[in-house]
Amino acid sequence: MAKNHFIVLNTPEYRVSSKRKVLPTLQKRNFKLDTKHLMIGNGLTYYVKTYGCQSNIKDSENISGILNKLGFKEQKDILKADLIILNTCAIRENAEKKVFGEIGFLSKLKKTNPKFVFGICGCMSQEEHVIQKIMKSNNNIDFVFGVHNIHELPSIIYDVIKNKKRIINVLSNPKSMYESIPSSIGSKVKAFVNIMQGCDNFCTYCIVPYVRGQMHSRSKQDILNEIKKLIKEGYKEVTLLGQNVNSYGIDFKGKSYKFWNLLEDVAKTKIPRVRFVTSNPWNFDLKIVDVMKKYPNIMPYIHLPVQSGDEEILKRMNRKVLVRDYLKKIQYIRKNIKDSAISTDLIVGFPNESEKAFNNTLKLYKQVKFDNAYTFIYSRREGTPAAKMQDKISLETKQKRLQKLNELVKKYSKENNEKYVGKILEVLVEGKSKTNVNTFTGYSPNWKVVNFTGKCKIGDIVKVKISSASRFSLNGLLVI
């Protein structure tokens, strides 16, 4: 077989992935392993490297779970692994550049390890131009699969190892909703639980609706069964995942069951802690806050990305929220949820963002005084509407704006953290500090990192009195 010859089963097409059908229904299937695939990894090791968001982390846990079932053993050193899979992110251009740099570096392992197998998956694999680049490049990639067919990994690995094939198999949209995929969860304390997949919001800057496909909700019972299983296994916290969790359930036919209904049912399972990400402000229903207020095991932290404080920019971003409505939602949250913490995402330098528009973002930030914000310079993504917009703002101007915004982020993050000094917080113990073996670390209900000393075990929920605060974390002493 020629070095660059791939067997191409499916490739992504934005034209296909951008189509949205009314109230689609995916057939539910349970993941099953073919007996011929068992032990294909016997005697081999693997390393899965993850880029990007919580959804990618969850996907990597499923990928690792499948590889364990195939007989592979996890290798902690990427350079010593027989199989490497890069689970990629497409949200920003820099993320893609990093991955292609990694591909060039890791491809050389073929020279030292004849058994070496190299694969790419995740959101980058769903981009047309990425697949074209991989097919034209002189690389050692053996297989590429997408976010919609992780369940096909066993057959792909089998063909690569046994039949020496090079395979590209990337679906533009899912064909079925797969349950019971094995998972190797990175933590023994907290877990991610997918409640849906895909996104139908089509913000003009965002590639996610194209690479993650149409929104589909999992059934209530499948979600609750997964959480009950996690409770039996000793997990203390679950985070409900969705590109926009507020849209959960809108695709159900013949019944009304929305995200706040699911959130309440999850709280009733009595798992000690419940979180959720992410919420788009435009359909963040205040009933979600009412449910949070009712159940103390739903943590008082909400990530509510606004992206800009300027309404003209929001309109061009296709963010369907007015600033005054966003502020009303913030006020309702703070009025009804004691000690609530709120974070956001902000983009500076959206095409032709004026100085006035940027100052409106600063104004909004000063009004809300967010606990934290994830800030970015606009990144052009091929295939999105914003990529075609004219932009006369220089990179230097954008960098200066980002720096100015980040000064506010630092200021209010520290001020918000300092409010906890002298208070006693409940902390879920997640492990030892990376910098001090005598210090434990964990998270408060408000999503604050807490480092503390005292005797306890990983997985305990303990009381810690806060003695000092920085922008990034709180420090304290275990209360006996």
FENHUVEN-V514498 format. One record per pair of residues at least 24 apart in sequence whose C-alpha atoms are under 8 Angstrom apart, sorted by sequence separation. I is the first residue (numbers start at 0). GAP is how many residues later the second one is. D is the distance in Angstrom with one decimal. If there is no record, write none. Layout:
BEGIN
i:gap:d
I:GAP:D
I:GAP:D
END
This chain:
BEGIN
i:gap:d
116:24:7.7
117:24:5.3
118:24:4.8
119:24:4.8
120:24:5.1
121:24:5.6
122:24:6.6
141:24:4.7
142:24:4.6
143:24:4.7
144:24:5.0
145:24:4.6
146:24:8.0
147:24:7.7
193:24:7.9
194:24:8.0
272:24:4.9
273:24:4.7
274:24:5.8
278:24:6.6
279:24:6.3
280:24:6.9
448:24:4.8
449:24:4.7
450:24:4.8
451:24:4.6
452:24:5.2
453:24:5.1
116:25:6.3
117:25:6.8
118:25:5.7
119:25:6.7
120:25:5.3
121:25:5.4
140:25:7.7
141:25:6.5
142:25:5.6
143:25:6.2
144:25:4.9
145:25:6.4
147:25:6.6
148:25:7.3
262:25:7.8
271:25:5.5
272:25:5.9
273:25:5.9
276:25:7.7
277:25:6.2
278:25:5.5
279:25:6.4
280:25:6.8
376:25:6.8
447:25:6.3
448:25:6.1
449:25:5.6
450:25:6.3
451:25:5.1
452:25:6.0
40:26:7.5
45:26:6.3
120:26:7.0
142:26:8.0
143:26:7.1
147:26:5.0
270:26:7.3
272:26:6.4
274:26:7.5
275:26:7.7
276:26:6.6
277:26:7.0
278:26:7.2
279:26:7.8
343:26:7.2
375:26:7.1
447:26:7.0
449:26:7.2
451:26:6.5
43:27:7.7
44:27:5.2
45:27:6.2
46:27:6.1
59:27:6.8
78:27:7.9
147:27:7.9
150:27:7.4
259:27:6.4
263:27:6.2
269:27:7.6
342:27:5.5
345:27:7.0
347:27:7.6
349:27:7.6
350:27:7.8
374:27:7.3
430:27:5.6
41:28:7.4
42:28:7.5
43:28:5.3
44:28:4.6
45:28:5.0
46:28:5.6
95:28:7.2
194:28:6.5
259:28:5.0
262:28:7.4
266:28:6.6
341:28:5.7
342:28:5.5
343:28:6.7
344:28:5.5
345:28:6.3
346:28:5.9
347:28:6.2
348:28:5.7
349:28:5.3
428:28:7.1
429:28:5.4
40:29:5.5
41:29:4.7
42:29:6.8
43:29:6.5
44:29:5.5
45:29:5.5
46:29:6.9
193:29:7.7
258:29:7.6
340:29:7.7
341:29:5.6
342:29:4.8
343:29:4.8
344:29:4.7
345:29:4.8
346:29:5.0
347:29:4.9
348:29:5.5
428:29:5.0
429:29:6.1
38:30:7.6
39:30:5.7
40:30:4.5
41:30:5.7
42:30:7.7
44:30:5.6
46:30:7.6
78:30:7.6
109:30:7.3
150:30:7.2
192:30:7.4
266:30:6.5
340:30:6.0
341:30:7.2
342:30:5.4
343:30:6.4
344:30:5.9
345:30:6.4
346:30:5.6
347:30:6.0
374:30:8.0
428:30:5.2
37:31:7.0
38:31:4.9
39:31:6.4
40:31:4.4
46:31:5.7
55:31:6.9
81:31:7.4
216:31:5.8
244:31:7.5
259:31:6.7
263:31:7.8
266:31:6.6
342:31:8.0
346:31:5.7
374:31:7.3
416:31:7.9
427:31:6.3
428:31:5.5
37:32:4.9
38:32:4.5
39:32:7.8
40:32:7.9
55:32:7.7
87:32:7.3
106:32:6.4
107:32:7.8
215:32:8.0
216:32:5.9
244:32:6.6
427:32:5.9
428:32:6.2
36:33:6.5
37:33:6.8
38:33:7.6
55:33:7.7
81:33:6.1
82:33:5.8
83:33:6.5
84:33:6.1
85:33:6.4
86:33:6.2
87:33:6.1
88:33:6.4
89:33:5.3
106:33:5.1
192:33:7.7
237:33:7.9
243:33:7.4
244:33:5.9
245:33:5.9
427:33:4.4
428:33:7.3
46:34:6.0
81:34:4.6
82:34:4.7
83:34:5.1
84:34:4.6
85:34:4.9
86:34:4.9
87:34:4.6
88:34:5.1
89:34:4.9
106:34:7.1
192:34:7.6
216:34:6.8
236:34:6.6
239:34:7.6
242:34:7.6
243:34:5.3
244:34:5.7
245:34:7.0
426:34:5.4
427:34:6.6
45:35:5.1
48:35:7.6
50:35:7.9
80:35:7.6
81:35:6.2
82:35:5.8
83:35:6.2
84:35:5.5
85:35:6.2
86:35:4.7
87:35:5.7
88:35:5.7
103:35:7.2
215:35:6.7
216:35:7.6
235:35:6.2
236:35:6.2
237:35:6.5
238:35:5.9
239:35:6.2
240:35:6.1
241:35:6.4
242:35:5.9
243:35:5.0
244:35:7.9
350:35:7.5
425:35:6.3
426:35:5.3
44:36:5.2
45:36:5.8
46:36:6.3
47:36:5.9
48:36:6.3
49:36:6.3
50:36:6.1
51:36:6.9
52:36:7.7
82:36:7.8
84:36:7.1
85:36:7.8
86:36:7.8
87:36:5.6
102:36:7.8
214:36:8.0
234:36:8.0
235:36:5.5
236:36:4.5
237:36:5.2
238:36:4.5
239:36:4.5
240:36:5.5
241:36:6.2
242:36:7.7
243:36:5.8
246:36:7.5
372:36:6.3
425:36:5.4
426:36:6.2
43:37:7.8
44:37:5.2
45:37:4.5
46:37:4.9
47:37:4.9
48:37:5.0
49:37:4.9
50:37:5.1
51:37:5.0
87:37:7.5
235:37:6.1
236:37:5.7
237:37:6.3
238:37:5.0
239:37:6.4
240:37:7.0
245:37:6.2
281:37:7.2
299:37:6.6
306:37:7.6
312:37:7.6
371:37:6.3
425:37:4.6
426:37:6.8
43:38:5.9
44:38:6.2
45:38:5.7
46:38:6.5
47:38:6.0
48:38:6.0
49:38:6.4
50:38:5.4
102:38:8.0
236:38:7.7
238:38:7.2
245:38:5.9
281:38:5.3
299:38:7.4
301:38:7.7
303:38:7.0
304:38:7.3
305:38:6.2
306:38:5.3
307:38:5.8
329:38:7.6
350:38:6.4
351:38:7.1
424:38:5.5
425:38:6.3
43:39:7.6
45:39:7.9
47:39:7.0
51:39:7.9
171:39:7.5
172:39:7.9
173:39:7.5
190:39:7.9
226:39:7.8
245:39:7.4
281:39:4.9
299:39:6.9
300:39:5.6
301:39:6.4
302:39:5.7
303:39:6.2
304:39:4.2
305:39:6.1
306:39:3.9
307:39:6.4
350:39:6.4
351:39:4.9
369:39:7.6
423:39:6.2
424:39:5.3
172:40:5.5
230:40:6.4
280:40:6.6
299:40:4.7
300:40:4.8
301:40:5.0
302:40:4.8
303:40:5.0
304:40:4.5
305:40:6.5
306:40:5.3
307:40:7.6
312:40:7.1
350:40:4.5
351:40:5.9
352:40:7.3
371:40:7.6
423:40:5.3
424:40:6.4
171:41:7.0
172:41:7.1
176:41:7.8
223:41:7.8
227:41:7.0
299:41:6.3
300:41:5.9
301:41:6.6
302:41:5.6
303:41:7.5
304:41:7.0
326:41:7.6
350:41:7.4
351:41:5.7
370:41:6.5
371:41:5.5
423:41:4.3
424:41:7.4
219:42:6.8
223:42:6.6
226:42:7.9
350:42:7.1
365:42:7.7
369:42:6.6
370:42:5.0
422:42:5.7
423:42:6.2
116:43:7.9
178:43:7.8
285:43:7.3
288:43:7.9
292:43:6.5
357:43:7.6
361:43:6.6
364:43:7.5
368:43:5.7
369:43:7.1
421:43:6.3
422:43:5.7
50:44:7.8
116:44:7.8
125:44:6.6
190:44:7.2
197:44:7.7
198:44:5.9
288:44:6.3
292:44:5.8
312:44:7.2
348:44:7.2
420:44:7.9
421:44:5.3
124:45:7.1
125:45:7.7
188:45:7.2
189:45:5.5
192:45:6.6
194:45:6.2
195:45:7.2
196:45:6.2
197:45:6.5
198:45:6.9
223:45:7.9
280:45:6.7
291:45:7.4
311:45:7.8
370:45:6.0
420:45:5.0
421:45:5.9
125:46:7.0
187:46:7.6
188:46:4.8
189:46:5.8
190:46:6.4
191:46:5.7
192:46:6.0
193:46:5.9
194:46:5.8
195:46:5.5
196:46:7.0
285:46:7.7
289:46:7.6
361:46:7.9
370:46:7.8
419:46:6.5
420:46:5.4
187:47:6.4
188:47:5.6
189:47:4.5
190:47:4.9
191:47:4.9
192:47:5.0
193:47:4.7
194:47:6.2
195:47:7.9
288:47:7.3
309:47:5.2
420:47:5.7
188:48:6.7
189:48:5.6
190:48:6.4
191:48:6.2
192:48:5.8
193:48:6.4
288:48:7.5
308:48:7.3
309:48:7.3
420:48:6.7
189:49:7.8
191:49:6.6
195:49:7.6
308:49:7.6
348:49:5.1
419:49:7.8
194:50:7.7
307:50:7.9
309:50:5.3
347:50:6.5
417:50:7.3
308:51:5.1
309:51:6.1
417:51:5.4
195:52:6.7
307:52:8.0
308:52:3.8
348:52:7.8
416:52:5.8
417:52:7.4
194:53:7.4
307:53:5.5
308:53:7.3
347:53:6.8
416:53:6.8
308:54:7.4
347:54:6.3
416:54:6.7
308:55:5.5
413:55:7.3
308:56:7.8
413:56:5.7
414:56:7.8
416:56:7.4
413:57:4.0
416:57:6.9
412:58:5.3
413:58:7.5
412:59:7.5
410:60:7.9
409:61:6.4
146:64:7.9
147:64:7.8
146:65:6.8
55:66:7.0
316:69:7.7
69:84:7.3
125:84:7.8
126:84:6.6
122:85:8.0
125:85:5.0
125:86:7.9
62:87:7.0
65:87:7.7
66:87:7.9
123:87:7.7
58:88:7.9
61:88:8.0
65:88:7.4
122:88:5.6
122:89:7.0
62:90:7.9
58:91:8.0
340:105:5.4
339:106:6.4
340:106:7.4
338:107:7.3
203:112:7.2
204:112:6.5
11:113:8.0
13:113:7.8
68:113:7.8
203:113:5.0
11:114:5.5
12:114:7.7
13:114:7.3
202:114:5.5
203:114:5.9
10:115:7.9
11:115:6.4
12:115:6.2
65:115:7.3
90:115:7.1
202:115:4.9
11:116:5.7
64:116:7.7
65:116:5.6
90:116:6.4
201:116:7.2
202:116:6.2
10:117:7.5
36:117:6.2
64:117:4.6
65:117:7.1
89:117:7.2
90:117:7.2
36:118:7.0
39:118:6.6
64:118:4.1
89:118:8.0
61:119:6.3
62:119:7.9
63:119:6.6
64:119:4.6
10:120:7.4
30:120:6.7
61:120:5.7
62:120:7.2
63:120:5.7
32:121:7.5
36:121:6.3
39:121:7.9
61:121:4.3
60:122:5.1
61:122:6.4
60:123:4.9
60:124:5.5
60:125:7.1
5:129:7.4
4:130:7.9
3:131:7.0
3:132:7.6
3:133:7.7
3:134:6.7
57:134:6.3
3:135:7.6
57:135:7.7
57:136:7.8
53:138:7.7
54:139:7.7
300:144:7.2
299:145:6.2
300:145:5.1
298:146:5.2
299:146:5.5
300:146:6.4
28:147:6.6
30:147:6.1
298:147:6.6
26:148:7.6
27:148:5.8
28:148:6.1
29:148:5.5
30:148:6.0
25:149:6.6
26:149:5.0
27:149:4.7
28:149:4.9
29:149:4.8
30:149:5.5
25:150:5.0
26:150:6.0
27:150:5.9
28:150:6.2
29:150:5.7
30:150:5.4
25:151:5.8
27:151:7.2
29:151:7.5
16:155:5.0
15:156:6.4
16:156:5.8
10:157:7.1
15:157:7.7
6:158:7.2
8:158:7.4
9:158:6.6
10:158:6.3
11:158:5.8
13:158:7.4
5:159:7.5
6:159:5.9
7:159:6.0
8:159:6.1
9:159:4.6
10:159:4.9
11:159:5.8
12:159:6.0
5:160:4.9
6:160:4.8
7:160:4.8
8:160:5.0
9:160:5.1
10:160:6.3
11:160:4.7
4:161:7.0
5:161:5.4
6:161:6.2
7:161:6.3
8:161:7.6
9:161:5.9
10:161:7.2
5:162:6.6
204:173:8.0
204:174:7.8
206:174:6.5
204:175:7.1
205:175:7.2
204:176:6.9
206:176:7.5
206:177:6.3
205:178:6.5
204:179:6.0
19:180:7.7
203:180:5.9
204:180:6.8
203:181:5.1
204:181:5.1
203:182:5.1
204:182:7.2
54:186:6.9
53:187:7.5
54:187:7.6
25:190:7.6
17:191:7.0
24:191:7.7
16:192:7.8
17:192:5.6
23:192:7.7
16:193:5.4
16:194:7.3
19:194:6.4
17:195:7.1
18:195:7.9
13:196:6.0
16:196:5.6
17:196:7.7
16:197:7.4
235:223:7.0
234:224:7.9
24:226:7.7
22:227:7.9
23:227:6.7
24:227:8.0
22:228:4.9
22:229:7.1
22:230:7.0
188:241:6.6
188:269:7.6
188:270:5.4
187:271:7.6
92:286:6.1
91:287:5.5
92:287:7.1
91:288:7.5
92:288:7.0
91:289:7.0
90:290:7.7
13:369:7.3
END
